């Protein structure tokens, strides 16, 4: 028996309980599907739209199995219409019914030009071809976490630690033995100041690759910490009171994310960054998280390319585990002529004149 999927807007009660609900998604939920992320993206002129999709996970004559997916859509607008971007979603066991239901639902949204989806599934030529066969147009890698290192927290602390490279294990043990101190500071303005300053020392003072303006970080860190889904870790290698390194970790959904990091170039104890991450992972295991995402590497074919902006950080992250690559985004085009006009002509002109988020670039 074939059961169709359905799409609707979330209720007020569902939106209020959103972070708990995304944990029931087939993929367990992720930072970019959370309520705090939705509210942060208003900073970029994107409005959150909360959707609920009910879809068959399998066909069964007697007792059909269904999945419920809670999906965040970020709505923006360009001169030719509105668009929705669904970061790292929707993810379902069977994508065909989901795509058809989204197409039907979105076609009733007046002025909606395209829906950009991004199923959080491992990349393969077969999966890409399957989605293209559903009438989707392959787009680009939108998230830095399309290529990343994801660690399985369900294996437990001992097995997880043993899976790290010998260098990381040595650094963690050495930093611990030499008295490197890890603290979880309160999310005050002083904490924000210190974290941003440490991020700015990366790459010889150029800052993190893709680093945003200070106001964006204040918004991001503030939203997540107020929601209880973000925490700072600071590491100290002396008694000066100034942290030597810091990281910010999000815990929305079942996958924790190492979102931001930075350190002072001068250090008295080596291995502090590895110890910070290991401490965060241990906390996430205690919290029942399933995975820990180190948030961004080059694609596998460029992993040794020194010109890639993530090259330096990737050399460190790869000592924790291998690269996992997920699907790129796909465009569900609702108005082909206007969309083609946007892609081929208007986009190049409009983005020179009007600054805006890059979700439809």
Buried (B, 14 or more C-beta within 10 A) or exposed (E): EEBEBBBEEBEEEBBEBBBEBBBEBBBBBBBBBBBBBBBBBEBBBBBBBBBBBBBBBEEEEEEEEEBEBBBBBBBBBBEBBBBBBBBBBBBBBBBBBBBBBBBEBBEEBEEBBBBBBBBBBEBEEEBBEBBEEBEBBEBEBBBBBBBBBBBEBEEEEEEBBEBBEEEBBBBBBBBBEEEBBBEBBEBEEEBBEBBBBBBBBBEEEEBBBEBBEEEEBBBBBBBBBEBEBBBBBBBBBEEEEEBBBBBBBBBBBBBBBBBBBBBBEEBEBBBBBBBBBBBBBBBBBEEEBBBBBBBBBBBEEBBEEEEBBBBEBBEBBBBBBEBBBBBBBBBBBBBEEBBEEBBEEBBEEBBEEEEBBEBBE
